[in-house]
Amino acid sequence: MQKIKAWLDGLAYRNYTLEAIPGDASFRKYYRMILENESFIVMDSSLDKESMYPFIDISVRLLKAKVEVPRILSQNIKEGFLLLTDLGTQHLADMLSPMSVKLLYMKGVTEIIKMQNIDTEGMDVYDRDFFHAEMNLMEEWYLRQHKSTFLTEEELQSLDNILNIILDEVFSQPQGLFVHRDFHSRNIMLVKGKLFIIDYQDAKVGPLTYDLVSMLKDVYVEYDAELINEIALEFKVLKGLEVSDEEFFRWFDFMALQRHLKILGIFARLDIRDKKSAYLENIPLTLKYVLEVCDKYDELKPLAKLLRQN
């Protein structure tokens, strides 16, 4: 905190207070700098300074695509600090309701389509090995560490076979698009009716439905499945995709399954390794999403059985 204050003092800010903003799952910390008539956000990446470079790079790409993001007002690369505009405290999660969900999610669809028009040259690609490693977090952290369940060699081989089936489907859909990677209701701010996007520094180049899945199958909120499917099909129409609804939903479902298996592992790891137990309350909905997809497709039934037994 002293280094942050020294930096802010050097920028000629006076008579301010700093309030910690809780809730980020990463090694970054955020503070609201409050002055008499305005406020700003300080991003402290001192424990992960390398993450600053992609944050700045992706910020520029998003702004060029007319996607609203926090503006970077000042930076201290050496110490790992950024001074950002303050978007307030109203997340999309705070405004979602059965009455507003379609309107707000359609605004989100518009932002996804804008992001998918971004120039991705030089960005990291979401490749098969990376996707596979993400799903392995489920077995390592959710089953072994959280549930104290140790799979037999036969079960491990069966699980790996299913993970490869999932990946075959993930890579059967269009690739090469900008992927935010965490486009959900807690990473979307609502400011005067407009959506602003945050927490995008881990963006990659990847599959068509990834961000759509992140938003519509949000592990923090759940809405009527028919409505979610309706919005997903609106995305399909707006993108001009010439595939059947059945094929599109297969892309959507298997992409959701990949993401939610990863998240099961991440939520368990946040509790066990990082002592952030609050994320455990989101495991039941995440697991529900996983089982719903597994029950829908015969080739995934063994995964459903394994998870229900453990």
N, C-alpha and C positions, 0 to 999 in steps of 0.2 A: 504493500500500500504506500510506503514512503517513497518508493521510486516513481509511482504513478503521480503522487502529489508534487514531487520535484519536477516532473515533466510538465504537468499542468501549470505549475507556478512559472516555469520557463516560457510557457505560451502566454503569460500575462493574465491568466485567470486568477481572480481574487474573490474571497468571501463566498466560497462554494462549499457544498457538502457532498459527500459520496455515500450512496446507498447501494449495498450489494443487491443484485438481482438474482434470485435463486432459480434452480431448475434445469440448468444445462447439463446434458449427459456427457459432455466432453471434458477435456482438461482446461478449456477456456473458462475465464470468469468475466462477468459483466457487472459494471457499476453505472448507476445513474448519477451524473454530476448535475446538481441542482444549484442554479443561481437565482437571483431575485426574480427575474422575469422570463427565464428560459431554462431549458435543460438539455443535456447531451448524454450520449452513451459512451462509456470507456470500455473497450474490449481489451482484456488482459490475456494475451497469448504467450506470456513469458515462459510457461511450461511446455509450449508447443509452438515455438517461433516459426517453424517451417510452414505452419498452416496459414500464416499471414499472406504469403505470396499467392497461393491459389485464391484466397478471399479477395484480394485486390484485383487479380486477373479476372475472376468470374464476375465481380461487381461491374467491371468495365463492359464485359460481354453482355450482361443482362441489361445495363443501361442503354447500350446501343440497340438492343432489341425492344426498347420501350417497356421493359419490365421494371416496375418500381421497386427499388431497394434502398437501404440506408445510404446516404452520401458519406464519403470519407472526407472529413474536414482536416485532419492532421494525422501524421503517422510517425512512429518511432520504431523503426525496424530493428534497431540494435537491442532494445529492451523488450520488444514484442507488444507494443501498445498501439491502438488505433482510437481516434476520437471520431464518433459517428453522430449523425443526426438522430434525434430521439423520436421514434415512431409511436410513442405512448405505450399503453398497457392493454389495449383491446386486441386480443387474438381472435382469429376466426372461431376458435373453440368456444369463446365466450358468447358469440352471437348466433351459433347454430341452434336451430330449433326445428320441429316438424314443419313450421310455417315458413321458415327462411332457408331451409337447407337446399332446396333446388336452385333458388336464385343465387345463393352464395357459391354453391358448387359449380354452377354454370360460369360464374365469374372466374372460378379456379380453372375450369376447362379452357377458358380464353387465355389465361396466363400460361398454361401448359403448352398450348399451340404456339404462342409467341416464343416460349423458350425453345421449342423444337425447331424454330427457324434460326436459332443462333449459330454463328460460325464456330465450329468445334475444332478447328485446326489447332494442333498442338496439345489438346486435352488428352488425359488418360482414357483408355478404352476399358469398358466393363467387360472383361473377357471371361471365358468359361472357367478357368482356374480360379479367378477371383470369386465368381458366383458360387462355385463349389465350396471354396474355403468358408464363405459366409454361412452356407447351410450346415457345414460341419460344426459350427458353434452350437447348434441345437444338441447334438449328441454329446459334445464335450462339456458344455456348461449347464444346459437344461436337464439332460438325463443323468449324466455322471455326477456333476457337482451339486445340482439343485435337488434332483430326485433320488440320488444315490443308486441309480440303476446302471448296471454294467452289462452291455449287450454281449452275447456270445459271438464267436467268429461268424457263424452262419447268419445271425441277425445283422451284424455289421455289413456283411456282403450284400444281404437283401436291401438294407438301407442305402448302400452306395448305388446299387442298381436303380433304385427308385429316384435317387438324386440325379442320376444321369438321364432318366426318363424326363424328369422335370426340366433339366437343362436343354434337352432336345427340343422341347416345346418352347422354351424361352427364346431359343435361337432360331425358331421357325418363323418368328414375326420380324417385321422390319427393324433393322439395326441402324447405328450411326447417328443417333439423335442425342441432343443434350438431355441429360438426366440429372435433376436436382439431387435425387437420392433420398430425400427426407421431406417430401412435399406433403405435409399433413397440417392439421388445424392449429397446432402449436407453433408452427414455423411460418404462418401466414398472418400478417397483421392487417387490421381493418382501420384505415385512416380516412375519415370523411367520405365513406362509401367506396373507397378504392382499396384494392388489395396491394400490400407491400410484402415482398418475399425476404426471408432471413435464413441464416444458417445454411448457406449454399456452397461453402468452400470445398466440400467433398464431391462436387459434381463430376460426373464422368460422361463418356459417350456410350450410349447403350440402347436398350430396346424401347420400342414404341409405347408400350403400356405401363412402363415402370412408374412414372409420376402419377398417372391416372389411378393406378392401384393404390399408391401411397395415400392419395386424397380420399378416394371413395371407400377403401377398406382400411380406414384409419384405426389404429389400435387403441386410440384414446376415446373414440366416439363411435356409435353404431346407429344406423338409420335403416328404414324399411328396405328390404332387399330388392323389391320390385322397382322402387324409386331409384336406387343405386344403379340397377341395370338400365333403366330408362336414360339416366344421365350418361352412362357409359356408351350407349348407342348414339346419343347426341354427339359425343366426341367422334365416334366412327363416321358419322355423316359429315361433320365439319372437316374432318381430315380427308374426306373423299376416298375412303378405303373400299376397294372393290373385292371384298371377301364376304362370305356368308356370316350371318349373326352367330351361327354355331361355331365357326372357326374363330371369329373375333373373341367370343367368350372363352374359348379354350385358351387362347393367348392370355387373356385377362386372368383367368383362374390359375393357370400354372405360374404366371408371373407373381400373382398374389401369394401363392404357396411358397415360392422361393423366398420372397421377402419375409413372410411370417415365420418360416422356419429359422431364418437368421435372427429375427427379433426375439423369438423364444430364448435363443442362446444369449443374446445381448442383454435382455432384461435380467436373466439369471446372473450373468457376469457382473452387471452393475451392482447387484445386491452383494454377491460374494466377494468380488475383487475390490470394488470401488466403494462399498459400504453405502450404496444408494438404494435403500430397500423400498422406497416409494414406488419403484417401477414394478414390483411384484404384483400390485393390484391390477395391472394391465395384462398379466399373463392369461387369465381366463378368457378374455375376449380374443386375444391372439390365437389361443389354442382352439377356440370355437371356429374361427375363420379357417384354420388348418383342416380341422375335421370336416367342415362343410364341403371343402373342395375334394378331400380324399373320398368322401362318401359319394360324390358325384361321378367319379371315374373309376372303373373296375381296376385299372392298373395301379391305382393308388390305395386300394383297400388294405394291403399289407401294412402300409404306413399308419393308417387309421387304427388298425388292430394293435400295432406296437405301442402307439401313444396312449390308447385306452387302457392297455394292460399295465402301463407304467405311469 
